[in-house]
């Protein structure tokens, strides 16, 4: 099987997809206003951000003591303020630059696999790759992801893609803050906020590059650089690029019983009896810092088989592909106005596109595939945020901010024959045409039309304030709130937050936090239109936000060589957004309707709708230790979930009650590090097993990473995933079991220049 070259074009924007003249003019004016900050007399850094650690000194140049040490990390994501992770409101987990090479992390999904409270379900959906439920809450669209504080979620409210197009090899630190975070981060921060901080230079020029290759034709190439130019005002420049591709496991050989179901569909059509699977990803980033001005740009793109996650329903053919791309650019001016006041201004442009070649392939009849289900999406947002932090007194701090965002979104749409991305949106809408249905057979007057391509523009205004009070040397109180107004929705969204943090002793901290969030009615769900063969979906312009409230108790104990944490939480979700695919009673508008005048082709007419509530309860217990040259880490998580809607109760949505992780890094010599790890979970609930009943009972994975620092400038690694070749399954998009990757591995090297 030949690998397909990845076709990516990050800047394929036409005049029709640009901001309006007035908005563009205001953005240009703001950006021009930033540039006088490029040449100040002296450099200033924000008061709340301490001088960066020497990130250019990576794991090859650190002592064994530095690599193996157990210490309390500092974070800025939880409160937009530098603080200890153990003293931040809620539960905050940190993965640092040393963990990444020692544990063999290459992409973000590798990191999330080892975190408490999270499940990683590979190949759940081609659009977002790995599904990451957090504490029982399913939906990657409920996680906000940042790069150096810059939001990189797709602008149309799509599920955040956790695939091989998000590299972490150049990360200085990855901060994961659990629970709702809308008070500081606005819409969709319902289950977690993840902030990937990249390495930033202090002096000189540094670069590295690496290559890897392995089973299933897996290949990887990456490189990064950091440089400081000694001009009158130092200029800091850094960036990275990472490319990955793989042909993945042969499902027909590793899961033959599951594959037989697919063959009954594929064989009569004369093609598709050998699985065609691909997983290509590209990620790039660049950052420029001049005094108080920062400009950063982030890009990702991916190409996958569009049958992933749906069981033996869709076609594993070369023609069945999902390809998308995204680019985010942010300009930020941050200055210290006085010893007690700091002001930040940021303008962010976020663009996303589904390639017009994207399509799903499914059976047209017993002898033919249907090849004309092409998909297209394009959209952008422009946001402006102004924030002010004031140290009112030695013990009282205040953070206040306002933001505005404009959205122009064409959500995922069906365009027969494929869209011409250079056309205007109006032309693409005409090209897409309509779905036609009849409410009464043989009655031409009962005809209705549903546009295949929809278009949504709207504004969101927000304001927030949060105060922290160090009431005593051991007791801190936090109180804040936010209001957001979406132009599509009559009522604004309010998201308060409060926390009590008690440092009982120097080693032991107890915390209580009350956090809230709202999930916006994203165009991706509210304007989804399609014909699945059994269901015809239309738009719902009246969709309302989903709301989340979480109460959490956290306990942290840290002493030399020991770090332990325990989180207990109770969450409630109201006004749930139930996507049309689920065909719940709230979704059904009319049953049946007919897509032919004769009435021989019935469908359920449905849309995404609000309805019902849910409750989550659970705990996360985690820790890290050090015994001589061995550093173990572990976690155990339990979650219980119930939703109620129209008198019906449902449990966990295809995930597990119990999750466990254990691993250790052994410094066999000062230059050789061996890291085995285990991820194990209980059998997922509410998953139809099909021919994978045995595989559902044993969802565990053993992994191994070996790192050898041959010299100060050269290192080699061997990373083996699913070392025991355990054939296991997890829950897919449509509630059916889907097989996971068999044994996989990669050998590689990295060289420093």
N, C-alpha and C positions, 0 to 999 in steps of 0.2 A: 504494500500500500504506500503510495507516494504522499508525502506531506504537501499540504496546500500552502502556498505563500500567503501570508497575512497582508491584506490590502487595507491600509489605514490612512485616513486623511483627516488630521485634527482640525483643519481650518476650512472645511468645505461649507462655508456660509455664503449665502447670497444676500442681495439687498433686501429681499422680502423677509429674511429672517433676522434682520438687524433691528435694534431698538428704534423707536420713533425719533424724529429729528429733535424734538424738545428734550426728550430724555437723554438722547445721545449728547446734545449740547451741554446739559447740566453735568453729565458724567465727565465729559472732556474738560469742562471748567474745573471740576474738583481735582481731576488728575493733574492739570496744569498747576493748580494751587499747591500741589505736593512738591513740585520740583525745586522751589527755592530752598527746601530743606536739604538739598544735595550738597550744599557748600557752606555749612555753618562753621563758625570759628573753632568749636570744640565739640567732640562727640558726646552724646548723652544717651543713656540707656534707661528704659522704664524702671521706676522705683521698685515695682513688684516683681521684677525678673532679675534674679541674681546673675552675676557674671557667669557665662557659660563655662562648663567644665571643658578641659582640653579634649574635645571629641576626636581630634586627629590621632590621639594616642589610643589605638584600639586594642583588641584583646591580645594581639601578638606582642605588644610592648609593655603590657602590664605584668606585675609580679604575680606569682602563684597566689599570694595572699590576697591581692586585689580581686583576682578572678573568683576565688572561692569564698570570699567574705560574705557574711549575712548582715545586711544593713538596712536601715529604714530609708526608703527612697523619698524624694520630694516631688510634688506634683503641682501643676498650675491649672489643670482642667476642671477640678471639682468646684473651685470658687473663683477662677480667673485670678488667683493669687498664689504666690509661692508658699507652700506649706508642706509639712510632713504628710505622707500618705495616711499614716495612722491617726492624724489629727484632722483630716479632711472630712467634711460631712459625707456620710454614707460609706460604702465599701469601694475602695480604690485599689486596683492591682497594677503593678508596674513590671514590665519586661524591659530589661536594660540592654545596652549594646553588647555586654558580655554573654548574656543568655542566648542571644540570637545565633552566633556561630557555634557555641557549645552544644546547643540543643538541635542544631541543624535547621533553623527556621529560614525559609526562603521567601515565602509570601505570607500575607496576613492570615489566610486560613490555617496555615501551620501553627501560628501563634494561638489563635482562638481555640484550636483543638485541645490545647493543654490548660485552658483556663477554667476555674470553677464556675458552676452555674450556667455554662454554655454547652450546647450540643452542636456538633458540626456534621451535617448530613450532606455528603458529597453528591453531586449530580442530581440535586433535587429539582432543578429547573435550568434550562440553558440560559435564561435571561439573567439569572443572578448566581448560578453555579451552586455554591454551598449554602444551604439554609442554616441560619444560626439562631435557633430559639434561645432566649435569655430568660432564665428562671421561669420556664413554662410559657412565656409569651412568644408566639410564633409570628414572624414577619421581619425580614431584613429592612423593611421600610420604617421600622420603629427604632432603629439604631442610627444615631448621628455619628458620622465619621469625619474627623478633622485631620488635616496635615498642617502641622505648625499652627493650629488654631483656625485654619481656613477650611470651611465646610466644603466637602467634596461629594455629598450625596447627589444623585441625579436630580435635576430641577423639577421634573414632572411628578415626583413622589414615587418613582419606581422603587422596587426592592433593591437595596444596595447590593451591588455585585461583589461577592466574596469569591474570587476566582484567582487564576494565576496571573492576572494583570494588575496585581497590587503587591509590589516588591517591598521587603522590609530589611534587606541586607544593609541598607545605608541608614537605618534608624538609630538615633542616639538613645531614644527611650519611647516606649509605647505605654500610654496611660489609659486604663480602662476604668471608668466610673460607672458603677451599676445603679440601676433604678432610673426613675424619671428625671429629666434635666431641662425641661422647657423653660424654667424660670430664667436661666441664663442663655439657653440655646434655641429657644423658640419651638416651632412646630416639629413634630415627629420624634422628639427626644424622649421616647416612652419607656424604653427598656435599658438603654446604655448609651454612653458617649465614649467614643474611642478616639484618642488623639495620638497620631504618629508624629513624633518630633524627629526631624532629620539632623544629621551631623552638620555642625557649623564650624568654620575654621577660626583659629586664633592667630596663627602666624604662618608665613611661608605658603608653599604649595604642596599639596599631597594628593595622590591619586592611587586607585587600585583597580584591578580588573580580574575577572574570573570566568572560567568555563566549566561546564559540567555536562555529563552525558550518562545514560543508563538504560534500564529496561524499558520496553515499549517505545523505543526510539525517543526517549525523553532527552531533551537538550535544553541547556540554559546558558545564557551569556549576560554578563552584567559588568558595570563599571561605575565608578564615582570619582568625584574630585572635590577638593576644598582649596581655596586660594585667598590670600589676603594681599592686595596691592597697596604698597606703601606710598600712597599719594598724600598730599596735605591732609585730606580727610580719608582715612583708610576705607578701601572698598573691599567688601567680602563677597566672594562668589562661590557657590557650591551647587552641586547637582548630581544626578545619577540617571542611569538608564538600565533597564532589566528586561530581557526577552526570554520567553519560555515556550516550548512546544512539546507535545507528546501525542502519541496515538492511543494511549490508554490500554486497559486490559481487554483481551479478546473474550467478550462475554459468551460466545458460543462454545469456547473451550473450558472456561472456568465455571460457568453456570449453565450447563447443558439443559437441565430440566426447565429452567426459566426461558432459555432461548427457543425451546421447542414450541412454546406458545407463539413466539414471533414468527417462526418458520411457517406455521399454518396460515399466517397472513401473507408472508413475503413470497413463499415458494410458487404459488400459482401465478404470480405476477412476473416471474422470470428474473427478478433481481432482488437484492437486499438480503440474500442468505448468508453473507459474510458481513459482520458488523463494521460499519464505517464510523469511527469516533475520532474526534480531534479536540485538542485543548490547547489553543494558542493564546498567548497573552503578551502585551507590551506595556511597560510602565516607564514614564520619564518625568523628571522634575528638575527645575532650576530655580535658584534663589539668589537675589542680589540685595545686598545691604549697604547703604551709604548713610552713615550717621543715623538719624532717626527715621529714615525712609527705607521701606522694604518692598521689593517686588518679587513675587513668586508665581510660578506657573507649574501646573501638574497636568499630566495627560495619561490616559489609559485606553487600551483597546483590546478586544478579545474576539475570538472566533471559535465556535463550538458546534457540535451536532445538535440540531433542534429537537431530537427525539428524547434527550436526556430527561429523566425524572418522570416520564409518563407511562412507564411499564411497556409491555409489548403491544403498543397501540400505534405509535407513529413510526415512520420509516427511518432506519439507520442507513441512509444513502448519501452519496457525495452531494446530491442536490439539496439535502435537508441541512441547512446551516442557520446559525444565529450569529450575527456579527454586529457589534456596536462599538462606539467610541465616545469619549468625553474629554473635555478640556476645561480647566478652571484657572483663572488668573486673578490675583489679588494685589492691589496696591495699598500699602498701609503706612500711615504717618503716626509715629508714637513719640511723644516728647514729655519730659519732666518739666512741668511749669514751675514747680518749686519743690522743696524737700518733702512737701506733704500732698502735692497735687500732680496727677499724671493724666494726660489727655490722649486718646487714641481715635484715629479716623481710618476707616477702611472702605474700599470699594471693591466688590467682587463680581466677576463675570463668570457664569457657569453655563456651559453648552453641552448638549448631549444629542446623539443621533444613532438611530438604528439603520444599518446599511440597507439600501433598497434590495440587495440580493438575498436578504433574509427571508426564509420561508419555512413553513411546516409542510411535511409530506405525509399524507395519510391515504388509506384505501378509498378509491372512488367506487369500486365494485370488486367482485371476486377475481378479476383478471387484470385490473389496472390500478396504478397509483394516481392520486390527484396531486399535480405539481404546481398549481396556480394559486396557492394560498400565501402570497407574498405579504410581508409586513413592512411597515415603515413608521418611524417616529422621529420627530426633531423638536427641540425646544431649548429655550435659554432663560436665564434669570439674571437680573442685575440688582445687586443689593448694596445699600449704603448703611454703615453703622458708625455711630459716634458714642464713645463711652468716656466716663470720667471717674477716676478713683481718687478719693480724698481720705487722708489720714486725719480725721477730725481731732483726735487726741492720741496719746500714746496707746490707748486701749480700744479706741473706736475707729473703725474704718467704714467707708461708704463707697459703694459702687453703683453708678447710675448710667443708663444708656438708652438710646433710641435707635430704631432701625426702620428702613423702608426697603421693600423688595418688589420688583415688577417681574411678572412671569408671562411668557408667551410659549404655549405648549401645544403641539400636535401629539397626543398620546398614541400609543401603539395602535395602528390601524391596518385594515386589510386593503391592499391595492392590487387588484388583478393585473398580472403582467409585470408588476414591479413599478415603483414610483420613479419618476425622473426628479432627482433631488435638486436639479438646477431650476426647476419650475417654481412658480409662486405657490403659496399655500392654496390659493383659490383654484389654481390649475390642478394641483394634486387632488383636491377635493372633487373636482369634476372627473378626473381620471379614476378615482376610487368608485364613484357612482353610489348606488344605494343597495341595501338589502330590501327585498320586497316580501311582504307577507299579507295574508288574507285572514280576516277573523271569521268569515263564513264561506264554506266551500261553494263554488259555482256562483258566487256573487261578486262581480267585478267592482261594485261600488264599495266593498269592504276592504279595499286595498290600502296598505300603509307602507310608507317608505322610511328606512333608517339609514342615514348617511354613514358610509363606511369610514370616512375620514372626518374627524371632528377637530375643532380648534378652540382653545380656551386662553383668554388673557385676563389677568386679574392682578390686584395689588394687595400687599400685606403690610400693615403698619404695626410697629411694636414699641413698647417702652417698658423698662424694668428698673428696679432698684433693690439693692440688698445691703444690709448693714451687719457688721460683725462687731461683737463687744466682748473683750476679754475681761469678764466681770471680776474674776480673781485669777491669781497665777495658775490655777488648775482648772478653771471653768470658763468655757467660751460659749456664747450664744450667737446664733445666726438667724436672721429673719429677712425674707425678701418676697417680692412678688412681681408679676409681669402681666401685661395686658396686650393682646394681639387682636387686630381687626382685619379680617379678610373681606375684601370687597364683594365676594360671592355670598357671604353669610351675614345675616342681619345682626346676630348677637356676637359680641366679642368673646374671646377666650381668656379666662383668668387662671393663672398658674402660680399659686403661692408656694413658698418653701420655708421650712424652719428646721433648726438643728440645735441640739445641746451636746457639747463635747466636754467630757470630764476626764482629765488626766489624773486618775486615782493615785497612781504612783509614777515614778519615772519610767517604769516598764509597762504599766497596765493602763489602757485607755478604754473608756466606755462611751458609747455614742447613741443618741436617738435622733432619727431624722424623719421628717414628714416632707415628702416630695410629690409633685404633681406634673402632669404633662397632658398635652392634647395632640392627637393625630389628625392632621389636616385631611379633608376630603380630596385626595389627590386626583388630578385629571386622569392619571393612569388607570385608576379604578372606576371613578365616577363616569368617565366617558368611554369605557371599553365597549366596543361593538364587534360582534362576531357571530358566525353561525357554526356551531360545533357538530351539527348533524342531529342532535337531540334538543339543542337549546339555541334560541336566538336572543342575543343580548343587545340592549339599547342603553342610552345614556340616562343618567339621573342627575339633573341639575340641582335638585334639592337636598343632596347629600350633606350631612352635618358632621362636625368633628367627633372623634372618639376621645373619651377622657379617662385618665388614669390617676389613681391616688395610691401611694405606697407608704406604709409605716415600717420602719426598720430599726432594729437594735444591732449594734456592732460592738464587738469586744476584740481588742488587740493586745497581745503580749509580746514584747520584744526584749530580749536580753542577749548577751554575747552568745553567738552561734545558735540562737533560737528565735524564730519568728512564727507566731501563731495568730490566726484570726477566725472569728466566728460571726456570721451574720444570720439573723432571724428576721423574716419579713412577712408582711401581709399586704396584699395588693388587691385593689378593686378597679374594674374597668366598666365604664358605662357607655351606652349608646354605641355599641360595637359596630364597626363597619364590616359588613358581611359581603364578601365579593360575590359577584354573580355566578362564578363557577360552581359554588357550593349548592346552588339550587335549593336553598332553604325557603321556608314559607314566605319570609320577608322579601325574598328575591323575585318570586313569581308574580308577574303582573297578570298574565292570562294563560290558561292552559285548556285546550290547545289553540295554537294559531297554525297557519299553513303557508308554506313557501311556494305552493303551486295552487292554481285556481281550482283544480279538481279536488283538492283536499286530501291527496294521498300522501303528502309529506308533512306530517305534524311536527310541531316544535312547542317547547315551553318558551313563552316570552318572558324575559327576566332582565333585571338590572341590579347593580350593586346597591345595597340599602343599609340603613341603620336598624339595629334591633337587638335587644337583649343585653345581658351583662355577664361578667365573669369575676371569679375570685381566685387568687393564687396565694398559697402559703408554702413556705419552704425554708431551707437553711443551706448555708455554704460554710463548710469547715475546711480550712486550708492552712498550710504551713511550709516553712523552709528551715532546714537545719544544717549544721556543719559538724562532721566528725572527722577530724584530721584532714585528709585529702579527698574526702567524700562529702558532697553537698546534695542531700536528698530534698525533694519537694513532693507534696501530696495535696490532694483535695478530695472531699466527698460532698456531693450536693444531692439534696432531696427536694422535690417540688410536687405539689398537688394542685390541680387546676380543675375548676368546674365552671361551665357556662350555662346560662339559663335563657331560653328564648321560646316564647309562645308555649309555655308549659312543658318544654322538653329540656332535659339536662344532658350535657355532654362533658366528657372528661378530656384528658390531654389530647392534643391534636397531632397524633402520630409521633410522639416523642416518648421519652423514658422518665419514670419517676426517680430512678437512682442513677447517678453518674459518679464514677470514681477515676482518679488519675494518680499515678505515682511514677516518679522517675528519680534519677540521681546522676550527678556528674562526678566521675572518678578521675582525679589527676594521677594517672598511672606513672607519669614522669612529669617534670616541669614543662614538657612540650607536647605530651600526648594526653588527650582527654577523651574519655569513653562515657557516653551518655545513653543508657537504655531507658525506655519509658513504656508505660502501659496506660491505655484508655479503655475503660470497661463500663458498660451500662446495662441496665435491665432491659428486658424485651420491650420494645416500644408499644405503647397503647394505641388502640384504634387504628391498626394497620391491617389491611387485607393481605394475607400471606401469599396467596396464589401457590406457585411451586417453590416458594422460598420459606416455608414454615420452619425448617431446621435452621436455616441461616438467620432467621429473626431471633432465635433463642440464644444465639451466641455472638452478640455484637461487641466484640473486643478487638483491640489492635495493639500489637507489640511493635515498637519502633526502636531503632538504634542509630546513633550518630557517633562517628569517630573523627576527631580533629587532631591532625598532626602538624605542629608548627615547625616545619623543617628548618627554616632560618627566620631571621627577623623580617624578611621581606617575602617569604614564600610559605604557604600553608596548603595542605591537602586534606580532603575530607571524603568520607564515605557515609552516605545517608540511606538507610534502609527502612522503608515503611511497610507495615504489616509483615514483619519478619517471619512469622510462623505460617504465612500464607493462609490465614483464616478466611474462609469464604463466609462473609456475613452480609446481612441486608438491613436497611433502615427504611423509614417511611418516605414515599415519594410525594410529588405535588398533588396527585389525585387520590391519596390515601391508600395506594397500593405499595407493596414492598418493592424496593429497587435494589439491585446488587451494588456492592461497594467494590473499590479497587482491591485486587489481589496483591501479592507481594510486588513491591516496586522498589527501585533504588537508583541512586546516582553516585558516581564518582566525579570528583572535581578538584580544582585547585584555584587559589587566588594569589595574586602577586601584587606587591605594593611597590609603587614607583617613588 
